[in-house]
Amino acid sequence: MTLAHEPVLYQQIITALHPRSGGLYVDGTLGAGGHARGILEACAPAGSLIGLDVDPQALAIARETLAPYGNRFRLIQASYTKLGQILHEITSPPPDGILLDLGASSMQFDTPERGFSFRDDGPLDMRFDPSIARTASDIVNTFPEKDLVDILYRFGEERNARRIARAIIRNRPVYRTRQLASVIESVSSRHEAQHPAARTFQALRIAVNDELEAITRVLPQAVDAIQAGGRLAVISFHSLEDRIVKEFIRRESRDCLCPPRQPACTCGHQATVADLSRRPITPAPEEIQRNPRARSAKLRIAEKLVQPGTMI
Ligand SMILES: C[S@@+](CC[C@H](N)C(=O)[O-])C[C@H]1O[C@@H](n2cnc3c(N)ncnc32)[C@H](O)[C@@H]1O
């Protein structure tokens, strides 16, 4: 299998991590290994990479993509939420850079049997990690209406959450992606730019994979793990992800978190990173033209301070 798609913000990631020979880099969301390959190229001849993914299919593709780099990489089937523990267990030196390219990969979207796409018919699955118990079908067919509304509203920012949840319950059982998309289409207006099922599918995917909790858990571990002066680069694809990343970097780049009117600091918080992207980096129009899935990507970069509270 070959890389079907150019990795999102590829050049910007290489510039952000500025890999060097001898450096160690972690790709926490390996996917097909496109970014990882670029990092391994850039840190030749002596740099190395640790790649994580929960999806065994992604790891198999990445293993082929990265085969030319011999023993300079190590791939592990694990969640990035265990980043700190994994680096500790394999007694890795602190990495010089960590990449997180959040969400689903093109391979996952383009494989109907994985159930991520409302355009192609497949089972309502949506698990990144096929060994976890709960699928999108379990949520759609067993959750009470109020929980469905909550998921659609919180993880999809779906204004029609109530109407869609009621329609799902009326049409149960719903086992297929196209069946769910038709149920949503039947109660939605067709005048929006986005497909009416897009927000529901996003919400279900986030709920199945507990994505927002995972991002919240990995960010402090990544900053902890990284070498002083090393960089964390995070690509997000929707506002819920980006808000978590933005607020984390903003908080961690401040020396005091006390309310602005408080005369003296009582929190003692010290900055651990410098915020290198107050405005997120977004793809150029040419990249969006080549790869429309890149259109909502936002890259944020943080650099670990040499000493907490000491800007480099
Ligand atoms: C957008 S893709 C990454 C694409 C990759 N950068 C490339 O160049 O091909 C995101 C990947 O993260 C994986 N993923 C999602 N949640 C994860 C988690 N908690 N831990 C590890 N990998 C995860 C998905 O399975 C998917 O393969």
The ligand as a Gaussian input file, in Angstrom:
#p B3LYP/6-31G(d) Opt

LIG

0 1
 C       -4.925000      12.346000      11.135000
 S       -4.307000      10.727000      11.337000
 C       -2.566000      10.950000      11.303000
 C       -1.976000      10.958000       9.918000
 C       -0.457000      10.979000       9.924000
 N        0.055000      12.200000      10.490000
 C        0.119000      10.747000       8.532000
 O        1.012000      11.511000       8.123000
 O       -0.306000       9.805000       7.858000
 C       -4.599000      10.430000      13.044000
 C       -4.203000       9.037000      13.518000
 O       -4.253000       9.078000      14.953000
 C       -4.700000       7.834000      15.404000
 N       -5.224000       8.025000      16.783000
 C       -6.408000       8.542000      17.177000
 N       -6.490000       8.563000      18.502000
 C       -5.318000       8.053000      18.976000
 C       -4.804000       7.828000      20.283000
 N       -5.503000       8.126000      21.390000
 N       -3.555000       7.313000      20.391000
 C       -2.818000       7.006000      19.278000
 N       -3.274000       7.193000      18.015000
 C       -4.504000       7.711000      17.868000
 C       -5.752000       7.405000      14.408000
 O       -5.918000       6.000000      14.449000
 C       -5.127000       7.914000      13.090000
 O       -4.393000       6.894000      12.461000

